[in-house]
Amino acid sequence: MLVHADGSHTVESLVTLSGSAYVATAIKLASSTDQVFLQLYGTGIRHAGKVTAAVSGAPATVLYAGQQGAYPGLDQVNLQLPKALQAGTLNIVVTAAGQAANSVTVLVQ
């Protein structure tokens, strides 16, 4: 989700279905005043004492890490991505209780 300086927001999907394959969609940063939030889903996160995240090695702010709500066993991590993101392919790693999850790749324009 992009939150714009005027308080409005834009929700975007990071993948689109093209035929029978999913294709990555880039996160578009319209201005330097936009704030970028990302929701990630996984398991085994809700009981971790400490949850951190890194975007291509740089720390990202974890705003929420816990139970997703609608689906038993599914956990959610909400991140605020750093403003100084470089365009390109970025790797995101979430670490819960010292255990790193698989890397997630996103595209940024």
JOBELRA-V462882 format. One line per field, one symbol per residue. ss: DSSP state (a for helix, b for strand, c for the rest). psi: psi as a letter, one per 40 degrees, with the letter a starting at -180 (. if undefined). A space follows every 50 residues. Layout:
ss->???
psi->???
This chain:
ss->cbbcccccbbccccbbbbccbbbbccbcccccccbbbbbbbbcccccccc bbbbbccbbbbbbbbbbcccccccbbbbbbbccccccbbbbbbbbbccbb cccbbbbbc
psi->hhhideeiihhiieiihhbeihhihihhhdieeihhihhiiaieddehdh hiihhfehiihhdhhahdcdhhehiihhihiidfhiiahihhhhhhfehh iiihhihh.
